[in-house]
Amino acid sequence: MLVFLFGIKRAILKTILIIGASRGLGLEFVRQYRHDGWEVIATHRRAVDGKKLAALGAETMVLDTTDLKSIAAFATAIKPRSLNVAIYNAGVFGPRESVAAAPALEAFDEVMHANVFGAMQLIPQIAPRLIKNKGVFAFVSSRMGSIAGMTSANGVTYRASKAALNAVVKAASLEYGPKGISALVMHPGWVQTDMGGKEADITPEISITGMRQVIAAAGEHAATHNGGFFDYAGEKIAW
Ligand SMILES: NC(=O)c1ccc[n+]([C@@H]2O[C@H](COP(=O)([O-])OP(=O)(O)OC[C@H]3O[C@@H](n4cnc5c(N)ncnc54)[C@H](OP(=O)(O)O)[C@@H]3O)[C@@H](O)[C@H]2O)c1
């Protein structure tokens, strides 16, 4: 009987992987999905963040998306798992200067590696884990990565990194869409986190509530959402 009930529980539980869950938007994703009873796998870099995430009921894995050894260890750990949703949320803003100031090599590399290289390393490891469930692979990008919508030259390294991430996700939608996955890019709004600052427009609660609705819609309507760029309110953003 117990085995039977456990079987039912496993069948009903949905599993989500959240990459970059230590604070800000990632941490709020963990809170809300746990609150709704999801099985959450949350990645972090520091041990102290692992304890915080475990206290929320998440299963934790260590992952630095810029470190090949860390990525390899994570890939081994995630390989046997089946996922319904994966979110690549890890991101770095880097230099705030406009295109009038050339970026330092180290700062450029840090942003590009965290925002683009990490996503490109992890797509081949994670996408196969979503196929069985026809899952959703969501990437937290930014409106600042929209070339069509660009109205300022500031933070150009970040803008370039998110535009590159958008291109990578579009490619993922073409590669994995025919296999049943819905891959999409989301803009969370301007949110009160370490990156967004206290003056930002909205709270993490509002942003994540909205992005979860976008993810749920992507799970139901792959045809309209695979390869799309949406804000947290579900509005389409021009590339
Ligand atoms: N806040 C906004 O207004 C806003 C607007 C548009 C887009 N976004 C995007 O939303 C996402 C989350 O931003 P946030 O506002 O929550 O920023 P945040 O408070 O600065 O948090 C950034 C998260 O990314 C993780 N991270 C950074 N580099 C990593 C790496 N190499 N490996 C693994 N994890 C890494 C951080 O982990 P550690 O704690 O270990 O550093 C942290 O969990 C980012 O992709 C960001 O670009 C935010």
The ligand as an SDF file (V2000), in Angstrom:
LIG
                    3D

 48 52  0  0  0  0  0  0  0  0999 V2000
   16.7460   42.2770  -11.2440 N   0  0  0  0  0  0  0  0  0  0  0  0
   16.4220   42.7810  -12.4180 C   0  0  0  0  0  0  0  0  0  0  0  0
   15.8730   43.9020  -12.5030 O   0  0  0  0  0  0  0  0  0  0  0  0
   16.6590   41.9980  -13.6840 C   0  0  0  0  0  0  0  0  0  0  0  0
   16.2100   42.5590  -14.8820 C   0  0  0  0  0  0  0  0  0  0  0  0
   16.3870   41.8420  -16.0630 C   0  0  0  0  0  0  0  0  0  0  0  0
   17.0050   40.5980  -16.0290 C   0  0  0  0  0  0  0  0  0  0  0  0
   17.4530   40.0900  -14.8450 N   0  0  0  0  0  0  0  0  0  0  0  0
   18.0840   38.7670  -14.8940 C   0  0  0  0  0  0  0  0  0  0  0  0
   17.4900   37.9370  -13.9110 O   0  0  0  0  0  0  0  0  0  0  0  0
   18.4260   36.9360  -13.4780 C   0  0  0  0  0  0  0  0  0  0  0  0
   18.4810   36.9430  -11.9530 C   0  0  0  0  0  0  0  0  0  0  0  0
   18.8590   38.2510  -11.5610 O   0  0  0  0  0  0  0  0  0  0  0  0
   18.7190   38.8090  -10.0650 P   0  0  0  0  0  0  0  0  0  0  0  0
   18.1410   40.1600  -10.1970 O   0  0  0  0  0  0  0  0  0  0  0  0
   18.1250   37.7960   -9.1660 O   0  0  0  0  0  0  0  0  0  0  0  0
   20.2830   38.9930   -9.7460 O   0  0  0  0  0  0  0  0  0  0  0  0
   21.1510   38.7330   -8.4330 P   0  0  0  0  0  0  0  0  0  0  0  0
   20.3440   39.0740   -7.2230 O   0  0  0  0  0  0  0  0  0  0  0  0
   22.4190   39.4660   -8.6690 O   0  0  0  0  0  0  0  0  0  0  0  0
   21.3800   37.1360   -8.4440 O   0  0  0  0  0  0  0  0  0  0  0  0
   22.1570   36.5670   -9.4670 C   0  0  0  0  0  0  0  0  0  0  0  0
   22.1060   35.0570   -9.3290 C   0  0  0  0  0  0  0  0  0  0  0  0
   22.9170   34.4750  -10.3620 O   0  0  0  0  0  0  0  0  0  0  0  0
   23.8570   33.5940   -9.7490 C   0  0  0  0  0  0  0  0  0  0  0  0
   25.0850   33.4970  -10.5100 N   0  0  0  0  0  0  0  0  0  0  0  0
   25.8460   34.5030  -11.0220 C   0  0  0  0  0  0  0  0  0  0  0  0
   26.9290   34.0050  -11.6370 N   0  0  0  0  0  0  0  0  0  0  0  0
   26.8510   32.6500  -11.5150 C   0  0  0  0  0  0  0  0  0  0  0  0
   27.6760   31.5840  -11.9180 C   0  0  0  0  0  0  0  0  0  0  0  0
   28.8250   31.7740  -12.5830 N   0  0  0  0  0  0  0  0  0  0  0  0
   27.3000   30.3070  -11.6080 N   0  0  0  0  0  0  0  0  0  0  0  0
   26.1480   30.0870  -10.9460 C   0  0  0  0  0  0  0  0  0  0  0  0
   25.3280   31.0630  -10.5150 N   0  0  0  0  0  0  0  0  0  0  0  0
   25.6820   32.3310  -10.7960 C   0  0  0  0  0  0  0  0  0  0  0  0
   24.1040   34.2130   -8.3780 C   0  0  0  0  0  0  0  0  0  0  0  0
   24.7210   33.2720   -7.5210 O   0  0  0  0  0  0  0  0  0  0  0  0
   25.7320   33.7490   -6.3200 P   0  0  0  0  0  0  0  0  0  0  0  0
   24.8550   34.1560   -5.1750 O   0  0  0  0  0  0  0  0  0  0  0  0
   26.5280   32.5320   -6.0580 O   0  0  0  0  0  0  0  0  0  0  0  0
   26.5480   34.8960   -6.8460 O   0  0  0  0  0  0  0  0  0  0  0  0
   22.6770   34.5810   -7.9940 C   0  0  0  0  0  0  0  0  0  0  0  0
   21.9600   33.4520   -7.5580 O   0  0  0  0  0  0  0  0  0  0  0  0
   19.7460   37.2910  -14.1470 C   0  0  0  0  0  0  0  0  0  0  0  0
   19.9410   36.4810  -15.2770 O   0  0  0  0  0  0  0  0  0  0  0  0
   19.5520   38.7380  -14.5670 C   0  0  0  0  0  0  0  0  0  0  0  0
   20.3560   39.0900  -15.6790 O   0  0  0  0  0  0  0  0  0  0  0  0
   17.2880   40.7530  -13.6760 C   0  0  0  0  0  0  0  0  0  0  0  0
  1  2  1  0
  2  3  2  0
  2  4  1  0
  4  5  1  0
  4 48  2  0
  5  6  2  0
  6  7  1  0
  7  8  2  0
  8  9  1  0
  8 48  1  0
  9 10  1  0
  9 46  1  0
 10 11  1  0
 11 12  1  0
 11 44  1  0
 12 13  1  0
 13 14  1  0
 14 15  2  0
 14 16  1  0
 14 17  1  0
 17 18  1  0
 18 19  2  0
 18 20  1  0
 18 21  1  0
 21 22  1  0
 22 23  1  0
 23 24  1  0
 23 42  1  0
 24 25  1  0
 25 26  1  0
 25 36  1  0
 26 27  1  0
 26 35  1  0
 27 28  2  0
 28 29  1  0
 29 30  1  0
 29 35  2  0
 30 31  1  0
 30 32  2  0
 32 33  1  0
 33 34  2  0
 34 35  1  0
 36 37  1  0
 36 42  1  0
 37 38  1  0
 38 39  2  0
 38 40  1  0
 38 41  1  0
 42 43  1  0
 44 45  1  0
 44 46  1  0
 46 47  1  0
M  CHG  2   8   1  16  -1
M  END
$$$$
